[in-house]
Amino acid sequence: MLKVGPFETGTGVLVNGNVRRRLPEEFFSIKSSGKGPRSCDEDPKIPPEGKMPETPSSWTFLTNHARVLLVIARDPQARLRDIAAAIGITERAAQGIVSDLEDSGYLQRIRIGRRNNYSIDPRQHFRHPTEADVPVQVLIDMFTHRDLRDDEQPPGDQR
């Protein structure tokens, strides 16, 4: 037994002046203990060679910033709690995104009593260079148009 200070460490090895515990040989064995996969072949998260995973990936086309902008476009008086619940993020994340959008000039926050009322500037353009010539109004129109009921028609759309 090595004695380091008031503690007995069992068998150990000296590494760079520090005593390190030596792990037992059983720790390095490949035997499966039945508690879970021990190799890549048995791991359900790693697909077998040549096969695609069965679970869908979690990416989406719209960012949370776009989703927040769309929620506000639908309801300019929405509370942060409502915005967060609508897109599945925390209130704190929603607050950060609203601040980002406000700082970038996409929306303006107007305080009315105890509530915020948001005003979107639809002339602002997308930030990425490949879409920099497209105003965000196109995105808002695309997604708010699908929210209209069948008996409502947007102006200029005669079917």
N, C-alpha and C positions, 0 to 999 in steps of 0.2 A: 504494500500500500504506500502511495505517496501521500505525504502530509503537506498541504499548502494552507498556511494560516491555520485557523481552527477547524478546517474541514478535511476529512479524508476523502480523496477523490477516487479511490480504487486504482486500477492500473491506468497509467497515463503515459504520455510521451511529451518531451520537451520540444516546443516549436517556437523558434525566435524568442527564447527566453521565457515563454509562457507555457504552463502545463496545460495540455489538452487531453481530454478523456479519449481513450482509445475505444472505438466501437467494437462490439463483439462480432465475430465472424458471421453469425447468423443474420446480421443486419444486411450483409451483402449477398445472401443467397437469393436465387430467383424463384424459389418455391412459392406457389400461390397459397395464401393463407385462407382463401375463401372470403376475404373481406372486400375484395374488389379486384379489378384487373391489375396485373403486374407487368404486362408488356404492351407494346403498341398494338400487337395483333389482337389482344383481348379488349382494348379500350374502345368503347362505343362511340367516343367523340372523334376518333380518327377513322375515316372511311377506308375500307380495303382498297388496294390498288385497282384503279380502273373503274371504280364505282363512285357515283356522286352521293353526297349525304342526302338523306330523306327529308330532313327538316328544312324548311325554307329559311333563307338568310333574313337578317333583320334590317337591311337597309331600305330606305324609301327615297322616292324622287324629290320630295319637298323637305327642306330643312325646317327646324322648329321656328326659325325666324319667319319663314314664309307662312307657316301655319298660324303663328301669332298675328301676323298682318292680316290674314284672311279672316280670323275670328273677329278682329277689331273692325274689319270692313263690314262684316255681317251685323255686328252690334257695337257701335261706337261707345256705348256706355257700359260695356262689359267690365266686371270687376276682375282683378288679377286672379282671384280664386276661380272664377268662371273660365277665364282664358286657360289657366293651368289644367283644369279638369277637362276642358274640351279637347286638348291635345295630348293629355297624359304626361305632364311634367309637373314639377313642384312649383309652388307659388314663387319661391325665390328665383328659380330659373326663368319663370315668366317675367318677373320684375326685371331681371338682367337683360332679357331680350327686348322688352319694351324700352328700357333705357338705351340699348344699342340702337334701336330703330329711331328713337327720338334724337339721339346724338347725331345720327347720320342724316337726319332731315326727312325721314320717311313718314313720320307722324309727329303730331303736336299734342301734348297733354294739357288739357284745360280743366282746372279745378272748379267744380260747381258744387258748392256746399261741401258735403263730406265725400263726394264721388268724383271720379275722373271722367272726363268726356274726351274721346280721342278724335282727332281730325287727321286723315291720311292725305298726303300730298301725292296724288296719282301720277304727277309728271316726273317724279324721281325715277331714275333708271336703275336697272339691275347693276350690281357691283362687279360681277365677273366680266373680264374684257370681251369674252365671246358674245355676251348678251348686253353689253353696255349701251347699245343703241335702242334697246327695248324698254319702254316705260313699265312700271309695275302695274299700271292700270290694265294691261293685257292679262296678267295673272289674276288680278281681282275679278275682271270680267269673266274669265274662263271658269272660275270656281263659284262665283256668286250667281252666274247664269244657270248653273245646274241646280241651284237651290230654289229657283222659282217654281211655283206650282204649275200644273198643266194649263190652268185657265189664265195665268198671268203670262204676258209676252213682254220681252224687253223692247224698248222703243226701237222702231225700224225693223223689227222682225215679224213679218207677216207670213203666216203659214196658211 
